[in-house]
Amino acid sequence: MSSSNLSRRNLMKWGVATALGIPAASAFPQSALPNKPILLVVPFAAGGATDVVSRLVAQKLGERVSRTIVVENVAGGGGSIGAAKVVKAPADGSVLLMGTIATHVIIPLSTEQSPYNPQRDFTPISLLAKVPNVLLVGKDVKAQNVRELIALLKAQPGKFNYGSSGLGTPPHLSGELFKAMAKVDITHIPYKGGGPAMSDLIGGQIPILFDVLSGAASHIRGGSVRALAMTLDQRVPSFPDLPTMAEAGLPGYETYTWNAIFGPAGLPRPLVEALSKELVAVVALPEVQAKLRELSATPVGSTPEVLAALVKSDLDKMGALIKSIGGLKRE
């Protein structure tokens, strides 16, 4: 077979794949990465939503760059121990981090001596997905929507409290932003995780809970709690009837957590751009989209610049919020 025929055949295959929505073969420069497995550090325990997303992304990215990607769970310090490990790694693409708003925003803002600078010590590569939090109430709370809840809280200042998965967590800060924007007087009850907080909401020990939507989804569907609004600026496909907080009465309100890939500082620009393009392609895969939506996450897939801008924006926004409540004394 002549080279021209082979070339035409490959072009035809590419055209058919494109028409069918099948990603074309990766053109990743193999020489850009060390010829060894890549380590993806997940700074939380195995089994959680971040770990599930990480393992799926690792598999699909590994297929595209022709490398084995090994997921290592390095839990502790709210995510800071795993993140700090990546800071010290060689800047050659052999070690990457699955970062979140906890590792790059909350820990640096709430720790007196953070082990790293979230902007200076990392190379942003791609934002994979955003995950909303959700405002929940127990069955005994009469309010059927956010406006009614705000009216109830204003009519009885200081009587109600709300729970979260812990001091300084994204759900806690969602609650504090709600307090500030709604101008209501409610007391925060921190729990050691979303599970115990959810149990107390169901049992009637607390009337209100801010939780990560992925963790609360089964309880909402089961009817044991009532969701009033979620915290992204757009609705999610997994709960199309659940309004955003802005729609429900607090324009401009938005909080979330997110999953994103970072490398250590100094990663070569050509490698960063190549990895970012591959991660965008991974997030676009139907099976990845389906898993993210199953977890009530909104798929993104971004350039390095979009991720860098998000980190800066969240540091500014959450920094102001944490300062307004007198800081966070981490346990």
C-alpha positions as CSV (number, residue, x, y, z in Angstrom):
1,M,0.0,0.0,0.0
2,S,1.4,3.4,-1.0
3,S,2.1,6.1,1.7
4,S,-0.5,8.4,0.0
5,N,-3.2,5.7,0.2
6,L,-2.3,5.1,3.9
7,S,-2.4,8.8,4.6
8,R,-5.8,9.1,2.9
9,R,-7.1,6.1,4.9
10,N,-5.9,7.6,8.2
11,L,-7.6,10.9,7.3
12,M,-10.8,9.1,6.5
13,K,-10.7,7.3,9.8
14,W,-10.1,10.5,11.6
15,G,-13.0,12.1,9.8
16,V,-15.4,9.3,10.7
17,A,-14.2,9.3,14.3
18,T,-14.8,13.1,14.5
19,A,-18.3,12.7,12.9
20,L,-19.2,10.1,15.5
21,G,-17.8,12.1,18.4
22,I,-15.0,9.7,19.0
23,P,-11.8,11.5,20.2
24,A,-9.0,11.3,17.7
25,A,-5.8,9.6,18.7
26,S,-3.6,11.6,21.1
27,A,-0.7,13.5,19.5
28,F,1.0,13.9,22.9
29,P,4.8,14.3,22.6
30,Q,6.1,11.2,24.3
31,S,9.6,12.8,24.9
32,A,7.9,15.5,27.1
33,L,7.5,13.1,30.0
34,P,10.1,10.9,31.8
35,N,10.0,7.3,30.6
36,K,8.5,6.0,33.9
37,P,5.1,5.8,35.6
38,I,3.5,9.1,36.7
39,L,2.4,9.5,40.3
40,L,-0.9,11.3,40.9
41,V,-1.1,12.3,44.6
42,V,-4.7,12.4,46.0
43,P,-4.4,14.4,49.3
44,F,-7.4,12.6,50.9
45,A,-8.3,9.1,52.0
46,A,-9.4,6.4,49.4
47,G,-13.0,6.0,48.7
48,G,-14.3,9.6,48.7
49,A,-15.5,11.5,45.6
50,T,-12.1,13.1,44.9
51,D,-10.5,9.6,45.0
52,V,-13.1,8.2,42.6
53,V,-12.6,11.1,40.1
54,S,-8.8,10.8,40.4
55,R,-8.7,7.1,39.6
56,L,-10.9,7.5,36.5
57,V,-8.9,10.5,35.3
58,A,-5.7,8.6,35.9
59,Q,-6.7,5.7,33.8
60,K,-7.9,7.7,30.9
61,L,-5.0,10.2,31.0
62,G,-2.6,7.3,31.2
63,E,-4.1,5.8,28.0
64,R,-3.7,9.1,26.2
65,V,-0.1,9.8,27.2
66,S,1.1,6.1,27.1
67,R,2.2,6.1,30.7
68,T,1.0,4.2,33.7
69,I,-0.5,6.7,36.2
70,V,-0.3,5.5,39.8
71,V,-2.8,7.0,42.3
72,E,-1.3,7.5,45.8
73,N,-3.6,8.6,48.6
74,V,-1.7,10.9,51.0
75,A,-4.3,12.0,53.6
76,G,-3.9,14.3,56.5
77,G,-3.9,18.0,57.4
78,G,-7.0,18.6,55.5
79,G,-5.2,17.9,52.3
80,S,-2.0,19.9,53.1
81,I,0.3,16.9,53.6
82,G,-0.3,15.4,50.1
83,A,-0.1,18.9,48.5
84,A,3.2,19.6,50.3
85,K,4.6,16.4,48.9
86,V,4.0,17.5,45.3
87,V,5.7,20.9,46.0
88,K,9.0,19.0,46.7
89,A,8.7,16.7,43.6
90,P,10.8,17.2,40.4
91,A,9.3,19.6,37.9
92,D,9.3,17.1,35.0
93,G,5.7,15.8,35.0
94,S,6.4,12.6,36.9
95,V,4.4,13.8,40.0
96,L,1.0,15.6,39.8
97,L,-1.6,16.6,42.3
98,M,-5.3,16.3,42.4
99,G,-6.0,19.7,44.1
100,T,-9.2,21.0,45.5
101,I,-10.4,24.3,47.0
102,A,-9.3,22.8,50.3
103,T,-5.7,22.4,49.3
104,H,-5.3,25.6,47.4
105,V,-7.6,28.1,49.2
106,I,-8.9,27.0,52.6
107,I,-5.7,25.5,54.0
108,P,-3.5,28.4,53.0
109,L,-6.0,30.9,54.4
110,S,-6.8,29.2,57.6
111,T,-3.3,27.8,58.6
112,E,-1.0,30.2,60.4
113,Q,2.1,28.7,58.8
114,S,1.0,27.0,55.6
115,P,3.5,24.5,54.3
116,Y,3.2,26.0,50.8
117,N,2.1,29.0,48.8
118,P,-0.8,27.9,46.6
119,Q,0.1,30.2,43.7
120,R,3.9,30.3,43.9
121,D,4.6,26.6,44.6
122,F,2.4,24.9,42.0
123,T,1.9,24.9,38.2
124,P,-1.8,25.0,37.3
125,I,-2.7,22.5,34.5
126,S,-6.4,22.0,34.2
127,L,-9.7,22.5,36.2
128,L,-11.6,19.2,35.8
129,A,-14.9,19.8,37.5
130,K,-16.8,22.0,40.0
131,V,-18.9,20.4,42.8
132,P,-21.7,22.4,44.4
133,N,-22.7,22.4,48.1
134,V,-26.3,22.3,49.0
135,L,-28.6,23.9,51.7
136,L,-30.6,21.2,53.5
137,V,-33.3,21.4,56.1
138,G,-34.8,18.7,58.3
139,K,-38.4,17.5,58.0
140,D,-39.6,19.6,61.0
141,V,-38.5,22.9,59.4
142,K,-41.6,24.6,58.0
143,A,-39.8,26.7,55.3
144,Q,-40.3,25.3,51.8
145,N,-37.8,27.5,50.1
146,V,-34.9,29.8,50.7
147,R,-37.0,33.0,51.0
148,E,-39.2,31.3,53.6
149,L,-36.2,30.1,55.5
150,I,-34.6,33.5,55.6
151,A,-37.9,35.0,56.9
152,L,-38.1,32.3,59.6
153,L,-34.5,32.9,60.7
154,K,-35.1,36.7,60.9
155,A,-38.3,36.2,62.9
156,Q,-36.4,34.2,65.5
157,P,-32.8,35.5,65.6
158,G,-30.4,33.3,67.5
159,K,-32.8,30.3,67.8
160,F,-31.5,28.2,64.9
161,N,-28.2,26.6,64.2
162,Y,-26.7,24.9,61.2
163,G,-24.2,22.0,60.8
164,S,-21.3,21.4,58.5
165,S,-18.7,18.7,57.9
166,G,-16.2,20.7,60.0
167,L,-14.5,24.1,60.7
168,G,-13.1,25.7,57.6
169,T,-14.6,23.1,55.1
170,P,-16.4,24.3,52.0
171,P,-19.8,23.6,53.5
172,H,-18.9,25.7,56.6
173,L,-17.9,28.6,54.4
174,S,-21.1,28.2,52.4
175,G,-23.0,28.6,55.6
176,E,-21.1,31.7,56.6
177,L,-21.6,33.3,53.2
178,F,-25.3,32.5,53.6
179,K,-25.4,34.2,57.0
180,A,-23.6,37.3,55.7
181,M,-25.7,37.7,52.5
182,A,-29.0,36.8,54.1
183,K,-28.2,38.9,57.2
184,V,-29.4,36.2,59.6
185,D,-28.3,35.1,63.1
186,I,-27.6,31.4,63.1
187,T,-24.9,29.4,65.0
188,H,-22.4,27.1,63.3
189,I,-22.1,23.5,64.7
190,P,-19.0,21.9,63.3
191,Y,-19.0,18.1,62.9
192,K,-16.1,15.7,62.2
193,G,-17.3,14.8,58.8
194,G,-20.5,15.0,56.6
195,G,-21.8,11.6,57.8
196,P,-22.3,12.5,61.5
197,A,-23.8,15.9,60.5
198,M,-26.3,14.3,58.1
199,S,-27.3,11.8,60.8
200,D,-28.1,14.6,63.2
201,L,-30.1,16.5,60.5
202,I,-32.2,13.4,59.8
203,G,-32.6,12.8,63.6
204,G,-33.7,16.3,64.2
205,Q,-30.7,17.4,66.4
206,I,-29.9,20.2,64.0
207,P,-32.5,21.9,61.7
208,I,-30.2,23.1,58.9
209,L,-27.1,21.6,57.1
210,F,-24.8,22.7,54.4
211,D,-23.2,19.7,52.7
212,V,-21.5,18.7,49.5
213,L,-24.2,17.7,47.0
214,S,-22.5,14.5,46.0
215,G,-22.6,13.3,49.6
216,A,-26.2,14.4,50.2
217,A,-27.7,13.2,47.0
218,S,-29.0,9.8,48.2
219,H,-30.6,11.4,51.3
220,I,-32.3,14.0,49.1
221,R,-33.6,11.3,46.7
222,G,-34.7,9.2,49.6
223,G,-36.8,12.0,51.1
224,S,-35.1,11.9,54.6
225,V,-34.0,15.6,54.2
226,R,-35.2,18.5,52.0
227,A,-32.9,20.4,49.7
228,L,-33.8,24.1,49.3
229,A,-31.0,25.2,47.0
230,M,-27.5,24.4,45.7
231,T,-24.6,26.7,45.6
232,L,-23.3,26.8,42.0
233,D,-24.4,29.6,39.7
234,Q,-26.2,27.1,37.4
235,R,-28.3,24.1,38.0
236,V,-26.9,20.6,37.7
237,P,-28.3,17.8,35.6
238,S,-28.5,15.4,38.5
239,F,-31.1,17.7,40.2
240,P,-32.6,19.8,37.5
241,D,-35.5,21.0,39.7
242,L,-33.2,22.2,42.5
243,P,-32.7,26.0,42.2
244,T,-29.4,27.8,42.6
245,M,-29.1,30.0,45.7
246,A,-29.1,33.0,43.4
247,E,-32.4,31.9,41.9
248,A,-33.8,31.1,45.3
249,G,-33.3,34.6,46.7
250,L,-29.6,35.5,47.1
251,P,-28.4,37.0,43.8
252,G,-24.6,36.8,43.5
253,Y,-24.2,33.8,45.9
254,E,-21.9,31.0,44.7
255,T,-19.7,28.5,46.6
256,Y,-18.4,25.1,45.5
257,T,-15.5,22.8,45.7
258,W,-13.5,21.7,42.7
259,N,-11.1,19.1,41.4
260,A,-8.1,20.2,39.4
261,I,-4.6,19.0,38.3
262,F,-1.5,20.8,39.4
263,G,2.2,20.1,39.1
264,P,5.1,21.5,41.1
265,A,6.3,24.9,40.3
266,G,8.5,25.3,37.3
267,L,6.9,22.7,35.0
268,P,8.0,23.4,31.4
269,R,5.4,25.4,29.5
270,P,5.2,23.0,26.5
271,L,4.5,20.1,28.9
272,V,1.9,22.1,30.8
273,E,0.0,22.9,27.6
274,A,0.2,19.4,26.3
275,L,-1.1,17.9,29.6
276,S,-3.8,20.5,29.7
277,K,-5.1,19.5,26.2
278,E,-5.1,15.9,27.1
279,L,-7.0,16.5,30.3
280,V,-9.6,18.5,28.4
281,A,-10.0,15.6,26.1
282,V,-10.3,13.2,29.1
283,V,-13.1,15.3,30.7
284,A,-14.9,15.3,27.3
285,L,-15.1,11.4,27.3
286,P,-18.7,10.2,27.7
287,E,-17.8,7.8,30.5
288,V,-16.0,10.6,32.4
289,Q,-18.8,13.0,31.9
290,A,-21.3,10.3,33.1
291,K,-19.3,9.6,36.3
292,L,-18.9,13.3,37.1
293,R,-22.6,13.9,36.7
294,E,-23.3,10.8,38.8
295,L,-21.3,12.6,41.5
296,S,-23.4,15.8,40.9
297,A,-20.2,17.5,39.6
298,T,-20.2,19.9,36.7
299,P,-17.5,18.8,34.1
300,V,-15.2,21.6,33.0
301,G,-11.8,20.8,31.5
302,S,-9.9,24.0,31.2
303,T,-6.7,25.8,30.2
304,P,-4.0,26.4,32.8
305,E,-4.9,30.1,32.7
306,V,-8.5,29.4,33.7
307,L,-7.4,27.4,36.7
308,A,-4.9,30.0,37.8
309,A,-7.5,32.7,37.6
310,L,-10.0,30.5,39.7
311,V,-7.4,30.0,42.4
312,K,-6.7,33.7,42.6
313,S,-10.4,34.6,42.6
314,D,-11.2,32.0,45.3
315,L,-8.3,33.2,47.5
316,D,-9.6,36.8,47.3
317,K,-13.3,35.8,47.9
318,M,-12.7,33.3,50.7
319,G,-10.0,35.4,52.3
320,A,-12.5,38.3,52.7
321,L,-15.1,35.9,54.1
322,I,-12.8,34.3,56.6
323,K,-11.5,37.7,57.7
324,S,-15.1,38.8,58.2
325,I,-15.8,36.0,60.6
326,G,-12.7,36.6,62.6
327,G,-10.5,33.8,61.0
328,L,-10.5,30.1,61.4
329,K,-8.8,28.3,64.3
330,R,-8.2,24.9,62.9
331,E,-8.6,22.0,65.3
